Amino acid sequence: MMEKQFQDGNNYPLFLDNNDSLGHFRQRFYLKKDSIYMCGNSLGLATKDAEESILNVIDKWKEEAIKIWNVEDNKYHLYSIHLANLMAEIVGVDGDEVVVTACTTVNIHQAVSTFYKPTKDKYKILVDDINFPTDRYAIESQVRLKGYETKDAVKIVKCKGKFIDEDDIIEAMTPDVALVLLPTVYYRSAQILDMRKITEAAKERNIIIGWDLSHAVGAVDVNLKSLDIDFAVWCTYKYLNGGPGSTASLYINRKHFDQIPGLAGWHGNKAETQFKLLQQFDHRRDATGWQIGTPHLFSMAGLEGSLKLFKEAGLKNIRKKSLHITAYLMFLVDTKLSGYGFTIGNPRDDEKRGGHVCLEHDEGYRISLALKARGVIPDFRDPNAIRLTPAALYTSYEEVYRMVEILLDIVRSESYKEFSDARIMVV
């Protein structure tokens, strides 16, 4: 990790804010007074850009009704293509290799049903035991659909410590493994896997390799084309600020465009023959060919506004600010909180950590509730992790400093003991 020199004191964060080249983007977000939002790793804040795009689509619906599909050179009928061209730069691919469609779990099903072609000798799918569980649920569903027992066909790499070892993953790539699905950034620890090392090992062994970028896109600089992976999936409501449940994305390497989607649908048909309503699927030979149904305009429109904002800010600038402001947060934790049972649960090296800080404490759950009662919005992951995300585009350094001061007061006063340890449904 490149050594960063920080200072304690309440004037220093004001100095950092005054010299923040991305600071002016804060005014484009809806920020609540007396609230410090640290949950952008779960749901990004609303932007005025996203609001404008959503209201524009509503106006188009009111004015045009069915003709909405024809206006602006069929923009909304082909909305996925329009958004894919904005998205492609963020993940380093060509626009026709991305389709903005469905949700992340459905896109996992789509990709795996396309690429998982088990044989007698090569039939296992490799996963790990600390990834976000929806990926595992989808994988197990897919092997059952092929007639296998999950205990026989799902191979699990176990995390032996706080962070998973890439060498353990590669060692598990035995000749019977047909496909690998892994996260780029782990949702709890913020660990970044070495995508290049793992992808190259998979390719050497003739294994299909797919990545879940949900906790990476919008926070980490990713270039999928240089990696030559087979497929990737990601959501758009976290760092990309697309809105609650905004439409997800799927990347298909162009070398696979001739393959037929595992889950075919009307909107994966060639545009030229789509309204001929042929009974035989006429597959569109690009990533849009993996789109199943009608574009969800209201779930996509917010993303249009947000992606334009990202293009304006520049992902390299966003990553630079994210690394700096999270390093500042870790500095304050080390300086002010380490004597009160707090530890950092994410990697320290810039190359190995994503966009959030994993703050661990034995009383993490009740402390997270006490934070919310004081106007700080984090989230919590069992057994002891408070996830804090100072987002590059809308969090100020002064907010980070104030949050740490609030944490310090909570543990000194033991006010967290006023809260129950009983888990609520959404934490």
C-alpha positions as CSV (number, residue, x, y, z in Angstrom):
1,M,0.0,0.0,0.0
2,M,1.3,3.4,-0.9
3,E,1.9,5.2,2.4
4,K,-0.6,8.1,2.9
5,Q,0.2,10.8,5.5
6,F,-2.9,11.9,7.4
7,Q,-3.4,14.1,10.5
8,D,-5.9,13.9,13.3
9,G,-8.1,16.9,14.3
10,N,-11.3,18.5,13.0
11,N,-9.6,21.0,10.8
12,Y,-7.8,18.5,8.7
13,P,-10.8,16.9,7.0
14,L,-12.0,20.4,6.0
15,F,-8.6,20.9,4.3
16,L,-9.1,17.6,2.4
17,D,-12.6,18.6,1.4
18,N,-11.4,22.0,0.1
19,N,-8.9,20.2,-2.1
20,D,-11.2,17.4,-3.3
21,S,-11.4,17.5,-7.1
22,L,-14.6,15.4,-7.0
23,G,-16.2,17.3,-4.1
24,H,-18.5,19.3,-6.4
25,F,-20.4,16.2,-7.4
26,R,-22.0,16.1,-3.9
27,Q,-24.5,18.7,-5.0
28,R,-25.8,16.3,-7.7
29,F,-27.0,13.8,-5.0
30,Y,-29.9,14.0,-2.6
31,L,-28.2,14.3,0.8
32,K,-30.2,14.3,4.0
33,K,-29.5,16.9,6.6
34,D,-28.2,15.5,9.9
35,S,-27.4,12.2,8.3
36,I,-24.1,10.6,7.3
37,Y,-24.7,7.9,4.6
38,M,-22.2,5.1,4.7
39,C,-24.2,2.4,2.9
40,G,-23.3,3.0,-0.8
41,N,-21.9,-0.6,-1.0
42,S,-25.6,-1.8,-0.5
43,L,-27.6,1.0,-2.2
44,G,-26.2,4.1,-3.7
45,L,-27.9,7.5,-3.1
46,A,-30.3,9.1,-5.5
47,T,-28.9,11.6,-8.0
48,K,-30.6,14.5,-9.6
49,D,-29.4,13.0,-12.9
50,A,-31.1,9.7,-12.2
51,E,-34.3,11.5,-11.2
52,E,-34.3,13.5,-14.4
53,S,-33.9,10.4,-16.5
54,I,-36.7,8.6,-14.7
55,L,-39.1,11.5,-14.9
56,N,-38.2,11.8,-18.6
57,V,-39.3,8.2,-19.2
58,I,-42.5,8.7,-17.3
59,D,-43.3,11.8,-19.4
60,K,-42.6,9.8,-22.6
61,W,-45.0,7.1,-21.4
62,K,-47.7,9.8,-20.7
63,E,-47.2,11.5,-24.0
64,E,-46.6,8.7,-26.3
65,A,-48.2,5.5,-24.8
66,I,-47.4,2.6,-27.2
67,K,-45.4,4.9,-29.4
68,I,-42.7,5.2,-26.7
69,W,-41.1,2.2,-28.4
70,N,-40.7,4.3,-31.6
71,V,-39.5,7.7,-30.3
72,E,-35.9,8.8,-30.6
73,D,-35.0,6.3,-33.2
74,N,-36.4,3.3,-31.1
75,K,-34.2,4.3,-28.1
76,Y,-36.5,2.7,-25.5
77,H,-37.1,-0.5,-27.4
78,L,-33.3,-0.8,-27.7
79,Y,-32.7,0.7,-24.3
80,S,-30.3,-2.0,-23.2
81,I,-28.0,-1.2,-26.2
82,H,-28.1,2.5,-25.4
83,L,-27.1,1.8,-21.7
84,A,-24.6,-0.8,-22.7
85,N,-22.6,1.7,-24.6
86,L,-22.4,3.9,-21.5
87,M,-21.6,0.9,-19.3
88,A,-18.9,-0.6,-21.5
89,E,-16.3,2.0,-20.7
90,I,-16.6,1.3,-16.9
91,V,-15.7,-2.3,-17.3
92,G,-13.3,-2.0,-20.3
93,V,-15.2,-3.8,-23.1
94,D,-16.9,-3.1,-26.3
95,G,-20.5,-1.9,-26.1
96,D,-21.9,-4.9,-28.0
97,E,-20.4,-7.2,-25.3
98,V,-22.7,-5.9,-22.5
99,V,-26.4,-6.3,-22.1
100,V,-28.2,-4.3,-19.4
101,T,-31.0,-6.7,-18.4
102,A,-32.7,-8.6,-15.6
103,C,-31.1,-9.0,-12.1
104,T,-27.7,-10.4,-11.1
105,T,-29.1,-13.8,-10.1
106,V,-31.1,-14.3,-13.3
107,N,-28.0,-13.3,-15.3
108,I,-26.0,-15.9,-13.4
109,H,-28.6,-18.5,-14.5
110,Q,-28.4,-17.2,-18.0
111,A,-24.6,-17.4,-18.3
112,V,-24.2,-20.7,-16.5
113,S,-27.0,-22.3,-18.5
114,T,-25.2,-21.2,-21.7
115,F,-21.6,-22.2,-20.8
116,Y,-22.1,-25.1,-18.4
117,K,-21.9,-28.2,-20.7
118,P,-20.9,-31.0,-18.4
119,T,-19.3,-34.2,-19.7
120,K,-18.6,-37.5,-18.0
121,D,-15.1,-36.4,-17.1
122,K,-15.6,-32.6,-16.8
123,Y,-18.7,-31.7,-14.9
124,K,-18.0,-29.7,-11.7
125,I,-18.5,-26.0,-11.0
126,L,-16.0,-24.4,-8.7
127,V,-17.1,-21.8,-6.1
128,D,-16.0,-20.6,-2.7
129,D,-17.6,-20.6,0.7
130,I,-17.6,-16.9,1.5
131,N,-19.1,-15.4,-1.6
132,F,-22.5,-13.7,-1.5
133,P,-24.9,-16.7,-1.3
134,T,-27.2,-16.0,-4.2
135,D,-24.3,-17.0,-6.6
136,R,-24.1,-20.4,-4.8
137,Y,-27.9,-20.8,-4.9
138,A,-27.9,-20.3,-8.7
139,I,-25.0,-22.6,-9.2
140,E,-26.6,-25.4,-7.2
141,S,-29.9,-24.9,-9.1
142,Q,-28.0,-25.3,-12.4
143,V,-26.2,-28.5,-11.5
144,R,-29.5,-30.0,-10.3
145,L,-31.1,-29.1,-13.7
146,K,-28.4,-31.1,-15.3
147,G,-29.3,-34.1,-13.1
148,Y,-26.4,-34.0,-10.7
149,E,-26.3,-33.9,-6.9
150,T,-24.8,-30.7,-5.6
151,K,-22.4,-32.7,-3.3
152,D,-21.0,-34.3,-6.4
153,A,-20.9,-31.4,-8.9
154,V,-20.4,-28.3,-6.8
155,K,-16.7,-28.0,-5.7
156,I,-16.1,-25.6,-2.8
157,V,-12.9,-23.8,-2.0
158,K,-12.8,-23.1,1.7
159,C,-11.5,-19.9,3.1
160,K,-8.9,-20.9,5.7
161,G,-8.5,-17.5,7.3
162,K,-9.9,-14.0,7.1
163,F,-9.1,-13.8,3.3
164,I,-9.2,-16.5,0.6
165,D,-6.0,-17.6,-1.0
166,E,-5.9,-17.4,-4.8
167,D,-3.5,-20.4,-4.8
168,D,-6.1,-22.5,-3.1
169,I,-8.6,-21.6,-5.8
170,I,-6.1,-22.6,-8.5
171,E,-5.2,-25.8,-6.8
172,A,-8.9,-26.7,-6.8
173,M,-9.0,-26.4,-10.6
174,T,-8.7,-30.1,-11.2
175,P,-9.5,-31.8,-14.6
176,D,-13.1,-32.5,-13.6
177,V,-13.9,-28.7,-13.2
178,A,-15.9,-27.3,-16.1
179,L,-16.7,-23.8,-14.9
180,V,-15.6,-21.4,-12.2
181,L,-17.7,-18.5,-10.7
182,L,-16.0,-16.1,-8.3
183,P,-16.5,-12.5,-7.0
184,T,-14.0,-9.8,-7.9
185,V,-14.6,-8.2,-4.5
186,Y,-15.9,-10.0,-1.4
187,Y,-19.0,-8.4,0.0
188,R,-17.9,-8.7,3.6
189,S,-14.2,-8.3,3.7
190,A,-13.7,-6.1,0.6
191,Q,-10.9,-8.4,-0.5
192,I,-10.1,-8.1,-4.2
193,L,-9.1,-11.4,-5.9
194,D,-6.3,-11.4,-8.5
195,M,-8.6,-11.8,-11.5
196,R,-5.7,-12.1,-14.0
197,K,-3.9,-14.8,-12.1
198,I,-7.0,-16.9,-11.6
199,T,-8.4,-16.3,-15.1
200,E,-5.1,-17.3,-16.7
201,A,-5.0,-20.5,-14.6
202,A,-8.6,-21.4,-15.7
203,K,-7.8,-20.8,-19.4
204,E,-4.7,-23.0,-19.1
205,R,-7.0,-25.8,-17.9
206,N,-9.7,-25.3,-20.5
207,I,-12.2,-24.1,-17.8
208,I,-14.9,-21.5,-18.4
209,I,-14.3,-18.6,-16.1
210,G,-17.0,-16.1,-14.9
211,W,-16.9,-13.2,-12.4
212,D,-19.4,-11.5,-10.3
213,L,-18.5,-7.8,-10.2
214,S,-21.3,-6.6,-8.1
215,H,-19.1,-5.1,-5.3
216,A,-16.5,-3.9,-7.8
217,V,-18.2,-2.0,-10.6
218,G,-18.2,1.7,-9.9
219,A,-15.6,1.4,-7.2
220,V,-12.7,-0.6,-8.7
221,D,-11.0,-0.1,-12.1
222,V,-11.8,-3.2,-14.1
223,N,-10.8,-4.0,-17.7
224,L,-12.5,-7.2,-18.7
225,K,-11.2,-7.2,-22.3
226,S,-7.6,-7.4,-21.2
227,L,-8.4,-10.4,-19.0
228,D,-10.3,-12.3,-21.7
229,I,-12.8,-13.9,-19.3
230,D,-15.8,-15.7,-20.6
231,F,-18.6,-13.9,-18.8
232,A,-19.4,-11.5,-16.0
233,V,-22.4,-10.3,-14.1
234,W,-23.0,-7.3,-11.8
235,C,-25.7,-5.3,-10.2
236,T,-26.1,-1.5,-10.7
237,Y,-27.7,-0.2,-7.5
238,K,-24.6,-0.1,-5.3
239,Y,-21.7,2.1,-6.4
240,L,-23.4,2.9,-9.7
241,N,-26.4,4.5,-8.0
242,G,-28.9,3.1,-10.4
243,G,-31.7,3.0,-7.8
244,P,-33.3,0.3,-5.7
245,G,-33.4,-2.9,-7.8
246,S,-32.1,-1.2,-10.9
247,T,-31.5,-3.5,-13.9
248,A,-28.3,-5.6,-13.8
249,S,-25.7,-6.2,-16.4
250,L,-24.2,-9.2,-18.2
251,Y,-20.9,-9.4,-20.1
252,I,-20.4,-12.0,-22.9
253,N,-17.0,-12.2,-24.4
254,R,-17.5,-11.7,-28.2
255,K,-15.7,-15.0,-28.9
256,H,-18.9,-16.6,-27.6
257,F,-21.4,-14.7,-29.8
258,D,-22.1,-17.7,-31.9
259,Q,-23.4,-19.7,-28.9
260,I,-27.1,-20.0,-28.3
261,P,-28.3,-18.6,-25.0
262,G,-29.2,-21.1,-22.4
263,L,-32.4,-19.1,-21.7
264,A,-33.6,-17.7,-25.0
265,G,-36.3,-15.0,-25.2
266,W,-38.0,-12.6,-27.7
267,H,-35.7,-9.7,-27.0
268,G,-32.6,-11.8,-27.8
269,N,-33.9,-12.2,-31.3
270,K,-32.4,-10.1,-34.2
271,A,-34.1,-6.7,-34.3
272,E,-34.6,-7.1,-38.1
273,T,-36.8,-10.2,-37.7
274,Q,-38.2,-9.7,-34.2
275,F,-41.6,-8.4,-35.3
276,K,-42.0,-11.1,-37.9
277,L,-42.8,-13.2,-34.8
278,L,-41.1,-16.3,-36.2
279,Q,-41.5,-19.5,-34.4
280,Q,-37.8,-20.2,-34.6
281,F,-35.4,-18.1,-32.5
282,D,-33.2,-15.9,-34.7
283,H,-30.4,-15.2,-32.3
284,R,-28.8,-11.8,-32.3
285,R,-25.0,-12.4,-32.4
286,D,-23.9,-10.0,-29.7
287,A,-24.5,-9.7,-25.9
288,T,-28.0,-8.3,-26.5
289,G,-28.8,-11.8,-27.8
290,W,-28.8,-12.9,-24.2
291,Q,-31.6,-10.5,-23.3
292,I,-34.8,-12.4,-22.5
293,G,-37.7,-10.0,-22.2
294,T,-38.9,-6.4,-22.6
295,P,-36.6,-3.8,-21.2
296,H,-37.7,-2.6,-17.7
297,L,-37.7,1.1,-18.5
298,F,-38.3,2.5,-15.0
299,S,-35.6,0.2,-13.5
300,M,-33.2,1.3,-16.2
301,A,-33.8,5.0,-16.5
302,G,-32.1,6.0,-13.3
303,L,-29.0,4.1,-14.5
304,E,-28.9,6.3,-17.6
305,G,-28.5,9.4,-15.6
306,S,-26.0,7.9,-13.2
307,L,-23.8,6.5,-15.9
308,K,-23.5,9.9,-17.6
309,L,-22.4,11.3,-14.2
310,F,-19.8,8.5,-14.0
311,K,-18.5,9.3,-17.4
312,E,-18.2,12.9,-16.4
313,A,-16.3,12.1,-13.2
314,G,-14.0,9.4,-14.6
315,L,-13.6,6.0,-13.0
316,K,-9.9,6.4,-12.4
317,N,-10.6,9.6,-10.5
318,I,-13.3,7.9,-8.5
319,R,-11.0,5.0,-7.6
320,K,-8.2,7.3,-6.5
321,K,-10.6,9.3,-4.2
322,S,-12.1,6.0,-2.9
323,L,-8.7,4.6,-1.9
324,H,-7.8,7.9,-0.3
325,I,-10.9,8.5,1.7
326,T,-11.1,4.9,2.9
327,A,-7.4,5.1,3.9
328,Y,-8.3,8.2,5.9
329,L,-11.1,6.3,7.6
330,M,-8.7,3.4,8.5
331,F,-6.2,6.0,9.9
332,L,-8.9,7.4,12.2
333,V,-9.9,3.9,13.3
334,D,-6.3,3.0,14.1
335,T,-5.8,6.4,15.9
336,K,-9.0,6.7,17.8
337,L,-10.8,3.4,18.0
338,S,-8.3,0.6,18.2
339,G,-8.2,0.8,22.0
340,Y,-11.9,0.1,22.2
341,G,-12.0,-3.3,20.6
342,F,-12.3,-2.2,16.9
343,T,-10.2,-3.9,14.2
344,I,-10.0,-3.5,10.4
345,G,-11.3,-6.6,8.7
346,N,-10.4,-5.7,5.1
347,P,-7.0,-5.9,3.4
348,R,-4.8,-2.8,3.8
349,D,-3.1,-2.9,0.4
350,D,-4.7,-0.7,-2.2
351,E,-4.5,-3.4,-4.8
352,K,-6.3,-5.9,-2.6
353,R,-9.2,-3.9,-1.2
354,G,-12.5,-2.6,-2.7
355,G,-14.6,0.4,-1.9
356,H,-15.7,-0.2,1.7
357,V,-14.1,-0.6,5.1
358,C,-14.9,-3.7,7.2
359,L,-14.9,-2.5,10.8
360,E,-15.1,-5.4,13.2
361,H,-16.1,-5.4,16.9
362,D,-17.6,-8.0,19.2
363,E,-20.6,-5.7,19.7
364,G,-20.8,-4.7,16.0
365,Y,-24.5,-5.3,15.6
366,R,-25.6,-3.2,18.6
367,I,-23.0,-0.5,17.7
368,S,-24.5,-0.4,14.1
369,L,-27.9,0.2,15.6
370,A,-26.5,2.9,17.9
371,L,-24.9,4.6,14.8
372,K,-28.3,4.6,13.0
373,A,-29.9,6.2,16.0
374,R,-27.3,9.0,15.8
375,G,-27.9,9.6,12.1
376,V,-25.1,7.4,10.6
377,I,-26.3,4.8,8.1
378,P,-24.0,1.8,7.8
379,D,-24.9,-1.9,7.4
380,F,-24.0,-4.9,9.4
381,R,-22.9,-8.5,8.4
382,D,-22.6,-11.3,10.8
383,P,-20.9,-12.1,13.0
384,N,-19.2,-8.8,13.8
385,A,-18.7,-6.6,10.7
386,I,-19.9,-3.0,10.3
387,R,-19.5,-2.1,6.6
388,L,-18.7,1.6,6.1
389,T,-18.5,3.1,2.6
390,P,-17.4,6.7,2.2
391,A,-18.5,6.9,-1.5
392,A,-16.1,8.9,-3.7
393,L,-18.8,11.0,-5.3
394,Y,-20.9,12.1,-2.3
395,T,-19.1,11.5,1.0
396,S,-17.0,14.3,2.5
397,Y,-13.9,13.8,4.6
398,E,-15.6,15.9,7.3
399,E,-18.4,13.3,7.4
400,V,-15.9,10.5,7.9
401,Y,-14.3,12.4,10.8
402,R,-17.7,13.1,12.4
403,M,-18.7,9.5,12.1
404,V,-15.6,8.3,13.9
405,E,-16.2,10.8,16.7
406,I,-19.7,9.4,17.0
407,L,-18.4,5.9,17.1
408,L,-15.9,6.9,19.8
409,D,-18.7,8.4,21.9
410,I,-20.9,5.3,21.5
411,V,-18.2,3.0,22.8
412,R,-17.0,5.3,25.6
413,S,-20.6,5.9,26.9
414,E,-21.6,2.3,26.1
415,S,-24.8,3.6,24.7
416,Y,-25.0,0.6,22.4
417,K,-26.1,-1.4,25.4
418,E,-29.4,0.3,25.1
419,F,-30.2,-1.7,22.0
420,S,-31.3,-5.3,21.7
421,D,-29.1,-8.0,20.1
422,A,-32.1,-9.5,18.3
423,R,-31.6,-9.3,14.6
424,I,-34.1,-7.3,12.5
425,M,-35.0,-8.4,9.0
426,V,-32.9,-5.8,7.0
427,V,-29.6,-4.9,8.6
